[in-house]
Amino acid sequence: MRPFDKPALTVEEQLDLLKRRGLTVANDERATRFLEVVTLFRLSPYMRPFQEPGADHRFKEGSSLREIVEIYRFDAKLRHQVMAAIEKVEVAMRACLSNHMSPNYGADWFCDKDNFLRDFRHAELLRPLHDKIRNEKEKLEREANRINAGPQTNDQKRARIESRMRDNYFRFYGHTYSAPDLPPSWAITEELSLGTISTLYGSLARAPDKKAIAKRFGVAHEVLASWLHTLTFIRNCCAHHARLWNRELGVRPKLPNSWAIPMVPGGRPRPKDRVYIVLTVLAYLTDIVSPDSRWKAGLITVLETCREDALQQMGFPDDWRNQPNWLTE
C-alpha cells in the first residue's frame, strides 16, 4: 500500500489529461461543459474498454470522447428501463407474498417467528416497523397541535387533520386501532424494500409456501429467490445511478433448466456473467406480471440505439433477438 498522491484537477486539466492520453476530443467547449456536470471519475469506467492495458491509461488509437459519452447516455436510458421493470416485479412480489401468506397464517403472519427459518433475524424485521408506528403517531399529534392552533374553523381543522392522517396508513392505523400493534401484512409489505422482500421470501420456514408463491411466476422457488437477490443488487445500482453497461455480475441469478443460454465466441463476456441475463430475466417476468405494458418492446428500442460491440460488452449474443424470452408480438 502507498499514500494517495493524485492531485485534484480542474475541469480544464481533466480534459487536457484525456487528450494527452490519446483521446480524440472534437469540441473542447462542449467537452468542458460535460465534465462540469459529469466528473471524470464517474466517466472513467466507461473509458476502460477504450484504453490499452497498462497503468498509464493510454487510449486505443481512434478512441473519441463522443463514443464514450454515447455509451454513458445509453446507460442512463437503460437504467430507466430497468427500474421500470423492477418496480413491476417488486409490486407483484409484495402482492403474491401477502396474498398467499395472509389467508393461510393470518393478517399478522409476519409477526410470528415460527413462519420463518430459525436463523432469520425476526426482531430486526419488526423493530423498524414498531418505530415507524410510534414516529407517525407522534408526527400526527404534532401536526394536529399545529393545525388546531391556527385561525381556521373547527370543520376546516378537522378536515386538515383527517387529510394528514389518511396520507399515511401507519398514521391512520396507529390512530384508529388499538390492536394488534402493527398493520396487516398487505400494508406492511408496501413499506418493505425489495431487499427486505427478498430476504423475507428466502427465509420462509415452509417450502410449500415458497413453491406456491413461485408458481405465480412460473419458476422453482430456488430460482425465484435467486432472481430477487440479483434484482436487489441491480436495483441498488440503478438507484445510485451506477453503471449497468458491461458490469460483471457479483450476484448471478440461477436459471430454469429449460432455458438455453446461447454461447458467444471466446474472448467476449459470457451472457450469464453480465447484464444480458438480468435483462432476459426481466423480459420474462414482465411478460408474466405486466403482459400489456410493452416494456420489452421499449427496452428493445433502447438497445437498438447501442453499438453492436457495446452490446457484446454486456454479454449479448449475436442472435439475442431470436431467443424465446426476447420475442415480441
C-alpha positions in Angstrom: 0.0 0.0 0.0 1.0 3.6 -0.6 -0.3 7.0 0.3 -2.8 8.5 -2.1 -1.0 11.3 -4.0 -3.1 12.1 -7.0 -3.7 15.9 -7.3 -7.2 17.4 -7.7 -7.6 18.7 -11.3 -9.7 21.4 -12.7 -12.1 20.6 -15.4 -9.7 22.1 -18.0 -6.9 20.0 -16.6 -9.0 16.9 -16.7 -9.8 17.5 -20.4 -6.1 18.1 -21.1 -5.2 14.9 -19.4 -7.6 12.9 -21.6 -6.2 14.4 -24.7 -2.6 13.7 -23.6 -3.6 10.1 -23.1 -4.7 9.9 -26.8 -8.5 10.5 -26.6 -9.9 12.5 -29.5 -12.0 15.5 -28.4 -13.9 17.2 -31.3 -15.2 20.2 -29.3 -13.3 21.4 -26.3 -16.1 23.8 -25.2 -18.8 21.1 -25.2 -16.4 18.6 -23.6 -15.7 21.1 -20.8 -19.4 21.7 -20.2 -20.0 17.9 -20.0 -17.2 17.4 -17.5 -18.5 20.2 -15.4 -21.6 18.1 -14.6 -20.2 14.6 -15.0 -17.0 14.0 -13.2 -14.0 12.3 -14.9 -14.1 9.8 -12.0 -17.8 8.9 -12.9 -16.9 8.6 -16.6 -13.8 6.5 -16.1 -15.5 3.1 -16.0 -16.9 3.8 -19.4 -13.5 4.6 -20.7 -11.7 1.3 -19.7 -12.7 -0.7 -22.8 -11.3 2.1 -25.0 -7.9 2.0 -23.2 -4.8 0.0 -23.7 -3.8 -2.4 -20.9 -1.4 -0.9 -18.5 -1.1 1.7 -15.8 -0.7 4.7 -18.0 -4.4 4.6 -19.2 -3.5 5.3 -22.8 -6.4 5.2 -25.2 -6.6 2.9 -28.2 -6.0 4.6 -31.5 -9.1 6.3 -32.8 -11.0 6.4 -29.5 -13.1 9.5 -29.1 -14.9 11.2 -26.2 -18.0 11.2 -28.3 -18.2 7.4 -28.3 -17.7 7.2 -24.6 -20.4 9.8 -23.9 -22.8 8.0 -26.2 -22.4 4.8 -24.2 -22.8 6.8 -20.9 -26.1 8.3 -22.1 -27.3 4.9 -23.4 -26.6 3.5 -19.9 -28.8 6.2 -18.3 -31.6 5.2 -20.6 -31.0 1.5 -19.8 -31.2 2.2 -16.0 -34.5 4.0 -16.5 -36.0 1.0 -18.3 -34.6 -1.5 -15.8 -36.0 0.4 -12.9 -39.4 0.5 -14.5 -39.4 -3.3 -14.8 -38.1 -3.9 -11.3 -40.9 -1.7 -10.0 -43.4 -4.0 -11.6 -41.7 -7.1 -10.3 -41.4 -5.7 -6.8 -45.1 -4.7 -6.6 -46.1 -8.1 -7.9 -43.9 -9.9 -5.4 -45.3 -7.9 -2.5 -48.8 -8.9 -3.6 -48.0 -12.6 -4.1 -46.3 -12.8 -0.8 -49.2 -11.2 1.1 -51.9 -12.9 -0.9 -50.6 -16.3 -0.1 -49.4 -15.9 3.5 -52.3 -13.8 4.9 -55.1 -16.2 4.1 -53.1 -19.2 5.4 -51.5 -17.7 8.5 -53.4 -14.5 9.3 -53.0 -10.9 8.5 -50.1 -10.6 11.0 -48.3 -13.7 9.9 -45.0 -11.7 9.7 -45.2 -11.2 13.5 -44.9 -15.0 14.1 -41.3 -16.1 14.1 -42.4 -19.7 13.5 -43.2 -18.7 10.0 -39.5 -18.1 9.3 -36.3 -20.1 9.4 -34.5 -20.3 12.7 -31.6 -18.1 11.7 -33.9 -15.3 10.3 -33.4 -12.1 12.4 -37.0 -11.7 13.1 -36.6 -8.9 15.7 -34.7 -6.8 13.0 -37.8 -7.1 10.8 -40.2 -5.9 13.5 -38.1 -3.2 15.2 -38.3 -0.6 12.4 -42.0 -1.3 11.9 -42.7 -0.6 15.5 -40.5 2.5 15.3 -42.5 3.7 12.3 -45.8 3.3 14.0 -44.6 5.3 17.1 -43.0 8.0 15.0 -46.0 8.5 12.8 -48.3 8.8 15.8 -46.0 11.4 17.2 -45.9 13.3 13.9 -49.7 13.3 13.6 -50.0 14.6 17.2 -47.6 17.5 16.4 -49.3 18.3 13.2 -52.7 18.2 14.8 -51.5 20.6 17.6 -50.1 23.0 14.9 -53.3 22.9 12.9 -55.5 23.4 16.0 -53.5 26.5 16.9 -54.3 28.0 13.5 -57.0 30.5 12.5 -59.3 28.1 10.5 -62.7 27.0 11.6 -63.1 23.8 13.6 -64.5 22.0 10.5 -61.5 23.1 8.4 -59.1 22.0 11.1 -60.8 18.5 11.4 -60.6 18.1 7.6 -56.9 19.0 7.5 -56.1 16.6 10.3 -58.1 13.9 8.7 -56.2 14.5 5.4 -52.8 14.3 7.2 -53.9 11.1 8.9 -55.1 9.4 5.7 -52.0 10.4 3.7 -50.0 7.8 5.7 -51.6 4.4 6.5 -49.3 3.9 9.5 -50.6 7.1 11.0 -54.2 6.1 10.2 -53.7 2.6 11.8 -51.9 3.9 14.9 -54.7 6.5 15.4 -57.6 4.1 14.7 -56.7 0.7 16.0 -55.6 -0.4 19.4 -54.5 -4.0 18.5 -52.6 -5.7 17.1 -49.6 -3.4 17.4 -48.8 -3.4 13.6 -50.9 -3.1 10.5 -51.8 -6.1 8.4 -49.3 -7.7 6.0 -50.8 -6.1 2.9 -49.9 -2.7 4.4 -46.6 -3.8 5.8 -45.3 -5.3 2.6 -45.8 -1.9 0.9 -43.3 -0.4 3.3 -40.6 -3.0 2.8 -37.7 -2.6 0.3 -37.0 -5.1 -2.4 -34.0 -6.3 -0.4 -36.2 -7.0 2.6 -38.9 -8.7 0.5 -36.1 -10.9 -1.0 -34.8 -11.8 2.5 -38.4 -12.4 3.7 -39.2 -14.8 0.9 -36.0 -16.7 1.2 -36.4 -17.0 4.9 -40.0 -18.5 4.9 -39.9 -21.6 7.0 -42.0 -23.9 4.8 -41.1 -25.0 1.3 -44.7 -25.4 0.2 -45.3 -21.7 0.8 -42.2 -20.8 -1.2 -43.4 -23.1 -4.0 -46.9 -21.7 -4.1 -45.6 -18.1 -4.4 -43.0 -19.0 -7.0 -45.7 -20.8 -9.0 -47.3 -17.5 -9.9 -44.0 -16.6 -11.6 -43.7 -20.0 -13.3 -40.3 -20.9 -11.8 -38.9 -23.1 -9.0 -38.7 -21.3 -5.6 -34.9 -21.6 -5.6 -34.8 -19.7 -8.9 -37.2 -17.0 -7.7 -35.2 -16.5 -4.6 -32.1 -16.1 -6.6 -33.7 -13.7 -9.0 -34.9 -11.5 -6.2 -31.4 -11.4 -4.8 -29.9 -10.4 -8.1 -32.6 -7.8 -8.8 -32.0 -6.2 -5.4 -28.3 -5.7 -6.4 -29.3 -4.3 -9.8 -31.9 -2.0 -8.3 -29.4 -0.6 -5.9 -27.1 0.1 -8.9 -29.9 1.9 -10.7 -31.0 3.9 -7.6 -27.5 5.2 -7.1 -27.1 5.9 -10.9 -24.2 3.4 -11.1 -23.1 1.8 -14.3 -25.0 -1.2 -15.7 -23.3 -1.3 -19.1 -20.6 -4.0 -19.2 -20.9 -4.6 -15.4 -19.9 -8.1 -14.3 -22.5 -9.5 -12.0 -21.4 -10.1 -8.4 -24.7 -11.8 -7.8 -25.6 -14.2 -10.7 -29.1 -15.5 -10.9 -30.0 -19.2 -11.1 -31.8 -20.1 -14.3 -34.6 -22.6 -15.1 -33.4 -25.8 -16.5 -35.5 -25.2 -19.6 -33.6 -22.0 -20.5 -30.9 -22.5 -23.2 -28.5 -19.6 -22.9 -26.5 -19.1 -26.2 -22.8 -19.3 -26.4 -20.6 -16.5 -27.5 -17.1 -16.6 -29.2 -14.1 -16.8 -26.9 -12.9 -13.5 -25.6 -16.3 -12.0 -25.3 -18.2 -11.6 -21.9 -20.4 -14.6 -21.2 -24.2 -13.9 -21.2 -24.6 -15.4 -17.7 -21.9 -13.1 -16.3 -23.3 -9.7 -17.5 -26.4 -7.6 -17.5 -27.8 -9.5 -20.5 -29.0 -12.3 -18.3 -30.7 -9.8 -15.9 -32.5 -8.2 -18.8 -33.6 -11.6 -20.0 -35.0 -12.4 -16.6 -36.8 -9.0 -16.6 -38.2 -9.7 -20.1 -39.6 -13.0 -18.9 -41.0 -11.6 -15.6 -42.7 -8.5 -17.2 -44.4 -10.8 -19.7 -45.9 -12.6 -16.7 -46.7 -9.7 -14.3 -47.5 -7.0 -16.8 -48.1 -8.5 -20.2 -49.8 -5.4 -21.6 -47.1 -3.0 -20.6 -44.9 -3.3 -23.8 -41.9 -2.9 -21.5 -39.9 -5.4 -23.5 -40.6 -3.5 -26.8 -39.5 -0.3 -25.1 -36.3 -1.9 -23.9 -35.5 -3.3 -27.4 -35.9 0.2 -28.8 -33.3 1.5 -26.3 -31.0 -1.5 -27.0 -31.1 -0.8 -30.8 -29.5 2.6 -30.1 -26.4 0.9 -28.8 -23.5 -0.2 -30.9 -23.1 -3.9 -31.5 -19.7 -4.1 -29.8 -21.1 -2.2 -26.8 -23.9 -4.7 -26.6 -21.4 -7.5 -26.7 -19.7 -6.0 -23.7 -23.0 -6.5 -21.8 -23.0 -10.2 -22.7 -25.4 -10.1 -25.6 -25.1 -13.0 -28.0 -25.3 -12.3 -31.8 -28.8 -13.8 -32.1 -30.3 -12.4 -28.9 -33.4 -11.1 -30.7 -34.4 -14.6 -31.7 -34.1 -16.0 -28.2 -37.6 -17.1 -26.7 -37.7 -14.5 -23.9 -37.0 -11.7 -26.3 -39.6 -12.4 -28.9 -42.4 -9.8 -29.2 -45.8 -10.0 -30.9 
